[in-house]
Amino acid sequence: MNRFTTSWGTFELARFPQDPRDRLRAWDASDDYLLQHLAEAGAEPAGPVVVLGDRWGALATALAGLRPVQITDSFLTQRATAANLARNGIAPDAVELRSVLDPPPPRIDVLLVRVPKSLALLEDQLRRLAPGVHAGTVVVGTGMVTEIHTSTLKLFERILGPTRTSLARRKARLIFCAPDPATAPAPGDWPRRYPLPDDAGIVAGRTVTSHAGIFSAERLDIGTRLFLRHLPRHHGARRVVDLGCGNGVVGTAAALADPAAEVTFIDESFAAVASAEATFRENLGPERAAEFLVADGLSDAAPGSVDLVLNNPPFHSHQATTAATAHRMFRDSRRALRSGGELWVIGNRHLGYHVALRRLFGGCEVVASDPKFVILRAVKR
């Protein structure tokens, strides 16, 4: 937890879930810069305020007195925001939580944008929000200097109107956009679909659907390609979990390989779970049973309730490189697996996941590898 002192007050903030070993803060200099600018600007808005892309609820918590709408693709962001509101004695309904797939507000008087890592997600969201923006809307973006590029500015300008940037302060920068009613952006073209290559195992030639901003949204990445070629076939597992499912291609492959398997797709991204459901339904039809959960991994799964977990864990938390999420996925998987159940993991070789798996499971084996990736199998004893 850390104390965030702003012109709007001082707040105790934490990421979600809290991990005492994780020293990453729930806010950064770009959040601080934006809040300072709003305080210096003076007049409080009379109409709806939208906060897009808030990382851990720092902006929404600080601005809770304005009763903003927070729009995010992250379930963990929503949980962090709710926890930070409670931590600071703020009523839970002070901030309205919406996902990137929920209907956007019909009118927006202030639009605050924490620039995301994905340019595609930013474009998709600006297009979705544009109908609610008017000539008097105050639009301010924020990000670290490494996150704001010429392409970012051009995107704001093309969709909303003339755009400029501030001077950098503590390696953060602001984006100022003056909405132009004459700008009429075309509707977005997400979700998109693409066919899987011939070397994608059992799903070769099938179609994947992806919403904006998810991992491997426009083409199959080489790590997943390797994973698909070596997944267990006819594994006899009753309940299979595609953990961190992305567009659902791995879980869909598991379902095709074993008609008796009941596959659960889990991701903390709303867009990812929607993508996985679309991919699964297109390839297996509406009758095949499956579960699609936007959740904090397997943290809520009943112990011993899962036979097989398939996992391609992330090793970034926004711009930070960290193995904390992967290790938490491994711990939750072990607890959720039955005795004899298996966790299969694909990861970059240099991440050393075998060390964590051996510590948790008492051992693991290499199923397959190439110069960059390795597939590991761990069995719960």
C-alpha atoms as one frame of an Amber mdcrd trajectory, in Angstrom:
protein
   0.000   0.000   0.000   1.192   3.543  -0.602   0.073   7.061   0.244  -0.836
   9.195  -2.764  -0.865  12.906  -1.913  -2.657  15.052  -4.497  -4.387  18.404
  -4.785  -7.626  16.446  -4.356  -6.585  14.882  -1.053  -4.339  12.154   0.291
  -5.316   8.568  -0.387  -4.132   5.144   0.719  -3.887   3.044  -2.429  -2.949
  -0.516  -3.298  -2.955  -2.737  -6.321  -5.201  -5.781  -6.452  -4.649  -8.386
  -5.272  -2.331  -7.136  -2.571   0.971  -8.985  -2.402   3.539  -7.908   0.222
   6.313  -9.087  -2.115   5.108  -6.776  -4.896   6.666  -3.333  -4.467   4.908
  -1.783  -7.475   2.792   1.274  -6.645  -0.878   1.739  -7.483  -0.155   5.086
  -9.182   2.649   6.806 -11.067   3.800  10.288 -12.092   1.349  10.460 -14.988
  -1.626  10.040 -12.631  -0.182  12.761 -10.403   0.434  15.109 -13.356  -3.141
  14.777 -14.600  -4.633  15.427 -11.171  -2.409  18.492 -10.678  -3.513  19.871
 -14.031  -7.205  19.384 -13.228  -6.784  21.133  -9.863  -4.939  24.045 -11.475
  -7.621  24.324 -14.175 -10.050  25.267 -11.431 -13.697  24.923 -12.460 -15.368
  21.642 -11.625 -17.384  20.045 -14.433 -21.139  20.314 -14.293 -21.700  17.165
 -16.329 -20.533  13.581 -16.754 -16.872  12.706 -16.170 -15.381   9.593 -17.781
 -12.066   8.059 -16.713 -10.761   5.682 -19.376  -7.931   3.243 -18.745  -7.358
   3.928 -15.034  -4.742   1.368 -13.963  -5.515   0.639 -10.300  -8.234   3.160
  -9.522  -5.936   6.006  -8.476  -7.664   8.537 -10.733 -11.206   7.376 -10.002
 -10.561   7.310  -6.256  -9.039  10.801  -6.200 -11.901  12.168  -8.332 -14.691
  10.271  -6.587 -16.271  13.573  -5.528 -17.064  14.176  -9.216 -18.870  10.793
  -9.398 -16.990   9.640 -12.494 -17.646   6.692 -14.773 -14.588   4.471 -14.917
 -14.180   2.450 -18.127 -11.616  -0.341 -18.154 -10.894  -3.708 -19.743  -9.476
  -5.011 -16.480 -11.416  -6.913 -13.835  -8.464  -6.384 -11.484  -8.714  -2.627
 -12.025 -12.364  -2.753 -11.023 -11.540  -4.777  -7.911  -8.661  -2.431  -7.052
 -10.907   0.607  -7.491 -13.616  -0.834  -5.254 -11.030  -1.758  -2.603  -9.362
   1.662  -2.751 -12.693   3.444  -2.408 -13.494   1.368   0.675  -9.984   1.869
   2.053 -10.483   5.630   1.929 -13.996   5.654   3.341 -15.627   6.541   0.010
 -19.063   5.151  -0.851 -18.875   2.390  -3.501 -21.436   4.121  -5.722 -19.265
   7.247  -5.966 -17.646   5.666  -9.028 -19.634   3.842 -11.696 -17.645   0.847
 -12.961 -18.059  -0.110 -16.617 -16.107  -2.408 -18.892 -14.874  -1.474 -22.361
 -17.693  -3.592 -23.802 -20.491  -1.888 -21.854 -22.522   0.849 -23.566 -20.633
   4.172 -23.265 -22.247   7.223 -21.616 -24.404   9.167 -24.104 -22.831  12.483
 -23.033 -19.303  13.185 -21.783 -18.272  16.594 -20.454 -14.821  15.546 -19.236
 -12.865  12.659 -20.755  -9.682  11.638 -18.939  -7.575   9.000 -20.680  -4.775
   6.983 -19.118  -3.018   5.933 -22.325  -2.974   2.118 -22.563  -0.169  -0.055
 -23.854  -2.341  -1.163 -26.782  -2.885   1.443 -29.503  -5.664  -0.732 -30.931
  -7.546  -0.631 -27.613  -7.160   3.145 -27.432  -8.465   3.580 -30.959 -11.409
   1.274 -30.382 -12.383   3.073 -27.169 -12.031   6.587 -28.594 -14.280   5.590
 -31.490 -16.839   4.130 -29.084 -16.797   7.236 -26.883 -16.712   9.812 -29.709
 -20.519  10.091 -30.087 -20.771  11.320 -26.481 -18.042  13.930 -26.887 -19.067
  17.476 -27.888 -17.280  20.747 -28.660 -17.180  21.721 -24.983 -15.826  18.418
 -23.717 -12.529  18.680 -21.850 -10.284  15.881 -23.112  -7.002  15.242 -21.309
  -4.808  12.191 -21.719  -1.863  11.161 -19.583   0.999   8.716 -19.701   4.699
   8.327 -19.199   6.846   9.730 -22.006   7.662   6.179 -23.117   3.934   5.495
 -23.596   2.993   8.543 -25.689   4.119   8.501 -29.303   3.372  10.441 -32.461
   0.920   7.672 -33.384  -0.913   8.265 -30.082  -1.376  11.951 -30.825  -2.454
  11.285 -34.401  -5.079   8.881 -33.100  -6.658  11.512 -30.823  -6.567  14.035
 -33.656  -8.066  11.713 -36.242 -10.936  10.590 -34.017 -11.726  13.609 -31.809
  -9.964  16.768 -33.006  -6.816  18.950 -32.792  -4.302  17.581 -30.294  -1.150
  18.827 -28.584   1.079  17.705 -25.729   2.457  19.290 -22.583   6.032  19.563
 -21.475   7.308  16.473 -19.715   7.243  16.492 -15.927   8.893  13.685 -13.936
   8.965  11.653 -17.166   5.186  12.054 -17.594   3.304  13.960 -20.253  -0.238
  15.199 -20.829  -2.279  15.174 -24.026  -4.738  18.005 -24.725  -7.410  17.452
 -27.343  -9.997  20.016 -28.521 -12.983  18.062 -29.859 -14.135  19.176 -33.287
 -17.790  18.387 -34.100 -16.828  18.286 -37.780 -14.643  15.256 -37.099 -16.752
  12.219 -37.869 -14.733   9.082 -37.128 -15.695   5.903 -38.930 -17.059   3.081
 -36.795 -14.407   0.758 -35.417 -13.714  -2.563 -37.074 -13.298  -4.662 -33.927
 -13.741  -7.504 -33.210 -11.644  -8.984 -35.998 -11.289 -12.550 -37.240  -8.367
 -14.445 -38.715  -7.730 -18.041 -39.826  -5.229 -20.162 -37.931  -2.149 -21.421
 -39.812  -1.616 -24.982 -40.965   0.871 -25.722 -38.166  -1.559 -24.824 -35.354
  -2.368 -28.389 -34.411  -5.977 -29.482 -34.125  -7.287 -25.946 -34.720  -5.383
 -25.457 -37.991  -7.556 -23.653 -40.547 -10.170 -22.658 -37.973 -11.114 -19.054
 -37.244 -10.263 -16.947 -34.197 -12.188 -13.847 -33.088 -10.412 -11.071 -31.181
 -11.551  -7.814 -29.615  -9.191  -4.845 -29.540  -6.302  -4.850 -27.137  -6.040
  -8.534 -26.304  -2.882 -10.574 -26.708  -2.288 -11.977 -30.204  -5.312 -10.092
 -31.534  -4.357 -10.090 -35.213  -2.170 -13.153 -35.689  -1.198 -16.302 -33.820
   1.935 -15.727 -31.735   4.776 -18.222 -31.996   4.588 -19.332 -28.362   0.922
 -20.307 -28.596   1.644 -21.975 -31.938   4.168 -24.246 -30.208   1.729 -24.891
 -27.356  -1.052 -25.902 -29.763   1.178 -28.485 -31.430   1.920 -30.210 -28.118
  -1.315 -30.025 -26.111  -2.449 -33.295 -24.499  -4.896 -35.116 -26.799  -7.802
 -37.208 -25.531  -6.604 -36.325 -22.061  -9.640 -37.749 -20.269  -9.916 -34.630
 -18.119 -13.476 -33.781 -17.155 -12.844 -30.160 -16.269 -10.239 -28.192 -18.195
  -9.343 -24.545 -17.535  -7.837 -22.221 -20.136  -6.274 -19.828 -17.629  -5.483
 -16.395 -19.051  -7.452 -17.466 -22.097  -6.948 -14.484 -24.415  -8.928 -15.193
 -27.563  -9.627 -18.742 -26.399  -7.678 -20.644 -29.023  -5.996 -22.978 -26.505
  -9.212 -23.904 -24.696 -10.986 -24.351 -28.025  -8.228 -26.753 -29.094  -8.646
 -28.707 -25.845 -12.403 -28.975 -26.431 -11.900 -30.189 -29.996  -9.346 -32.767
 -28.830 -11.694 -34.256 -26.219 -15.477 -34.060 -26.801 -16.094 -35.033 -23.153
 -14.111 -32.170 -21.691 -15.877 -29.269 -19.985 -13.738 -26.216 -20.661 -13.723
 -23.066 -18.544 -12.188 -19.939 -20.052 -10.837 -17.444 -17.507  -9.230 -14.050
 -18.017  -9.177 -10.750 -16.157  -9.815  -8.953 -19.470 -13.458  -8.440 -20.406
 -12.479  -8.236 -24.071 -10.496 -11.464 -23.860 -13.365 -13.478 -22.390 -15.770
 -12.091 -25.021 -13.234 -13.059 -27.691 -12.846 -16.564 -26.256 -16.595 -17.108
 -26.231 -16.895 -15.976 -29.855 -13.995 -18.219 -30.910 -15.378 -21.227 -29.059
 -18.940 -20.833 -30.334 -17.879 -20.411 -33.953 -15.846 -23.610 -33.830 -17.933
 -25.837 -31.559 -21.442 -24.455 -31.903 -24.014 -23.236 -29.377 -24.778 -26.614
 -27.797 -21.315 -27.518 -26.521 -21.089 -26.749 -22.799 -18.428 -24.293 -21.674
 -17.973 -21.583 -19.050 -16.619 -18.080 -19.620 -15.451 -16.136 -16.576 -14.035
 -12.644 -16.150 -12.215 -13.240 -12.882  -9.046 -13.063 -10.842  -7.717 -16.322
 -12.242  -8.531 -19.420 -10.192  -8.576 -17.550  -6.885 -12.237 -18.456  -6.311
 -12.111 -22.039  -7.645 -12.981 -24.826  -5.232  -9.951 -26.880  -4.142  -9.615
 -30.123  -6.099 -12.230 -29.106  -8.681 -10.043 -29.024 -11.813  -8.383 -31.810
 -13.799  -6.217 -29.859 -16.242  -5.036 -26.237 -16.397  -3.568 -24.819 -19.614
  -1.719 -21.566 -19.020   0.177 -18.991 -21.068   0.864 -16.485 -18.257   1.605
 -12.804 -18.849   4.917 -11.400 -17.687   3.961  -7.732 -17.880   1.757  -5.666
 -15.598   1.109  -2.679 -17.851   4.657  -1.370 -18.521   6.328  -3.265 -15.665
   7.974  -6.646 -16.242   7.080  -9.002 -13.411   6.617 -12.724 -12.764   4.228
 -12.054  -9.872   1.077 -12.757 -11.911   2.468 -16.014 -13.323   3.509 -17.278
  -9.891   0.090 -16.458  -8.474  -1.515 -18.374 -11.360   0.698 -21.366 -10.534
  -0.201 -21.257  -6.825  -3.931 -20.944  -7.534  -3.733 -23.746 -10.105  -2.122
 -26.120  -7.634  -4.833 -25.423  -5.073  -7.636 -25.874  -7.648  -6.255 -29.087
  -9.169  -7.314 -32.509  -7.911  -4.675 -35.013  -6.895  -3.104 -36.194 -10.135
  -4.316 -33.100 -11.980  -1.915 -31.351 -14.320  -0.774 -27.804 -15.044   0.676
 -27.193 -18.517   2.543 -23.905 -19.000   4.059 -22.232 -22.048   6.587 -19.481
 -21.441   9.771 -17.823 -22.602  12.751 -19.949 -21.609  14.509 -17.062 -19.845
  11.652 -16.594 -17.362  12.657 -19.741 -15.476   9.145 -20.931 -14.659  10.519
 -24.419 -13.979  12.008 -23.151 -10.704   8.645 -21.975  -9.350   6.850 -25.103
 -10.574   9.360 -27.451  -8.954   9.016 -25.585  -5.684   5.202 -25.706  -5.775
   4.614 -29.141  -7.276   7.768 -30.980  -6.227   8.858 -31.290  -9.851   8.008
 -30.592 -13.467   8.987 -31.943 -16.856   9.755 -30.347 -20.200   7.168 -31.418
 -22.767   8.700 -29.538 -25.695  10.904 -26.545 -26.369  12.481 -24.438 -29.051
  15.203 -21.774 -28.814  12.765 -19.243 -27.326   9.902 -21.110 -25.606   9.432
 -24.084 -23.330   6.327 -26.108 -22.434   6.298 -27.408 -18.857   4.058 -30.029
 -17.225   3.557 -30.216 -13.475   1.448 -32.829 -11.681  -0.215 -32.328  -8.325
   0.774 -35.215  -6.057
